[in-house]
Amino acid sequence: MEIYEQLILSLRQVNRVIDLHSKQLYKQFGLTGPQLLVIKKIAELNGPIAKRVAQAVSISPATVTTIIDRLEISKLVQRKRSDFDKRRVELFVTDKGASLLLQEPQALPTSFMTQYQKLESWEQNQLISTVQRIVLMMETESSETECGELKQRKQ
């Protein structure tokens, strides 16, 4: 087995654990992992627009809009037109959403969080750097592929 194949298998295992935890999160709190990330970011930013939330959680604006629609249906967030600029739609966590966040649902499994927090800060930073590097390497190839596809369509 090539070494990069070991990396692919490890990434798939991480993805699987995150997916399983997201299902467990949904059963317990009625939220998926991405929905939890979005509602937490809305609470943190206090009145952001959807585009700002999308940038902050690294999810496409279209997907974030769909997530916000679902959170709004569940009455966990609300959209409100800005008092200063009626074109601007700001996002706020409702009382129901705030009480859900007080229960402290976690986007990652508790066992991982516990082990991660026990690491020295340099080890935590090393893991973050490594994962960010992987993402950067994958995004570079992905954006190159997208650019190539766009050029082919235009021709």
C-alpha positions as MATLAB code, in Angstrom:
seq = 'MEIYEQLILSLRQVNRVIDLHSKQLYKQFGLTGPQLLVIKKIAELNGPIAKRVAQAVSISPATVTTIIDRLEISKLVQRKRSDFDKRRVELFVTDKGASLLLQEPQALPTSFMTQYQKLESWEQNQLISTVQRIVLMMETESSETECGELKQRKQ';
ca = [
       0.000    0.000    0.000;
       1.329    3.406   -0.963;
       1.788    5.839    1.928;
      -0.726    8.314    0.439;
      -3.312    5.503    0.463;
      -2.816    5.236    4.227;
      -3.574    8.951    4.413;
      -6.739    8.484    2.364;
      -7.879    5.643    4.646;
      -7.191    7.729    7.739;
      -9.122   10.682    6.309;
     -12.035    8.368    5.493;
     -11.984    7.069    9.075;
     -12.064   10.616   10.424;
     -14.925   11.464    8.079;
     -16.827    8.354    9.195;
     -16.423    9.208   12.898;
     -17.597   12.771   12.254;
     -20.629   11.488   10.292;
     -21.536    9.016   13.050;
     -21.187   11.719   15.690;
     -23.338   14.050   13.595;
     -26.102   11.415   13.571;
     -25.792   10.994   17.327;
     -25.886   14.776   17.739;
     -29.077   14.883   15.669;
     -30.736   12.219   17.833;
     -29.806   14.026   21.030;
     -30.246   17.680   20.055;
     -32.045   17.718   16.702;
     -29.006   19.291   15.010;
     -26.428   17.975   12.571;
     -22.746   18.850   12.957;
     -22.836   21.568   10.276;
     -26.022   23.042   11.793;
     -24.301   23.188   15.178;
     -21.291   24.960   13.672;
     -23.554   27.513   11.988;
     -25.712   28.282   15.043;
     -22.626   28.596   17.259;
     -21.038   30.997   14.772;
     -24.230   33.073   14.556;
     -24.256   33.341   18.363;
     -20.569   34.275   18.407;
     -20.789   36.917   15.681;
     -24.109   38.405   16.915;
     -26.096   39.628   13.926;
     -23.945   38.465   11.012;
     -25.126   38.103    7.443;
     -25.176   34.613    5.913;
     -22.106   35.284    3.756;
     -20.029   36.110    6.857;
     -21.167   32.901    8.568;
     -20.294   30.874    5.455;
     -16.788   32.332    5.408;
     -16.312   31.742    9.138;
     -17.287   28.048    9.015;
     -15.820   27.269    5.571;
     -19.113   26.100    4.097;
     -20.463   27.391    0.787;
     -22.944   30.293    1.028;
     -25.654   28.202   -0.682;
     -25.261   25.394    1.864;
     -25.233   27.838    4.773;
     -28.453   29.394    3.474;
     -30.090   25.942    3.424;
     -28.839   25.261    6.962;
     -30.186   28.629    8.142;
     -33.560   27.818    6.534;
     -33.717   24.615    8.591;
     -32.598   26.357   11.779;
     -35.257   29.018   11.194;
     -37.965   26.372   10.684;
     -36.882   24.837   14.003;
     -37.116   28.331   15.532;
     -33.463   28.232   16.618;
     -32.418   31.290   14.600;
     -34.242   34.198   13.031;
     -33.552   36.502   10.136;
     -34.089   40.186   10.690;
     -33.711   43.128    8.316;
     -31.150   45.619    9.515;
     -32.555   48.827   10.975;
     -29.860   50.779    9.135;
     -29.803   49.035    5.757;
     -32.999   47.248    4.703;
     -31.069   45.250    2.078;
     -29.029   43.582    4.818;
     -30.534   40.502    6.513;
     -28.942   39.777    9.870;
     -29.049   36.502   11.747;
     -29.776   36.028   15.438;
     -30.083   33.050   17.746;
     -33.553   32.817   19.312;
     -34.203   32.078   22.990;
     -34.868   28.461   22.012;
     -31.542   28.334   20.176;
     -29.714   29.926   23.099;
     -31.164   27.393   25.549;
     -30.053   24.578   23.231;
     -26.523   26.014   23.149;
     -26.512   26.168   26.956;
     -26.676   22.351   26.867;
     -23.226   22.556   25.228;
     -23.597   20.112   22.326;
     -20.189   19.284   20.856;
     -19.375   19.098   17.140;
     -16.808   16.370   17.819;
     -17.010   13.248   19.998;
     -16.404   13.914   23.702;
     -13.691   11.264   23.875;
     -11.726   13.075   21.161;
     -12.208   16.461   22.821;
     -10.992   15.087   26.166;
      -7.898   13.514   24.631;
      -7.179   16.583   22.517;
      -7.393   18.926   25.501;
      -4.911   16.746   27.406;
      -2.282   17.308   24.703;
       0.381   19.940   25.171;
      -0.433   23.167   23.330;
       2.390   22.563   20.835;
       0.863   19.152   20.010;
      -2.591   20.696   19.563;
      -1.111   23.330   17.243;
       0.838   20.699   15.319;
      -2.352   18.713   14.666;
      -4.173   21.847   13.533;
      -1.289   22.807   11.237;
      -1.131   19.338    9.727;
      -4.847   19.203    8.992;
      -4.802   22.758    7.596;
      -1.915   21.788    5.328;
      -3.869   18.775    4.049;
      -6.866   21.007    3.351;
      -4.700   23.551    1.545;
      -3.114   20.840   -0.599;
      -6.523   19.396   -1.484;
      -8.102   22.795   -2.151;
      -5.249   23.752   -4.459;
      -5.876   20.709   -6.640;
      -9.640   21.167   -6.413;
      -9.479   24.811   -7.505;
      -7.086   23.907  -10.343;
      -9.561   21.259  -11.539;
     -12.464   23.736  -11.323;
     -10.510   26.332  -13.324;
      -9.752   23.727  -15.999;
     -13.418   22.739  -16.193;
     -14.468   26.397  -16.532;
     -11.985   26.942  -19.365;
     -13.306   23.849  -21.180;
     -16.905   25.047  -20.854;
     -16.051   28.442  -22.298;
     -14.422   26.906  -25.375;
];
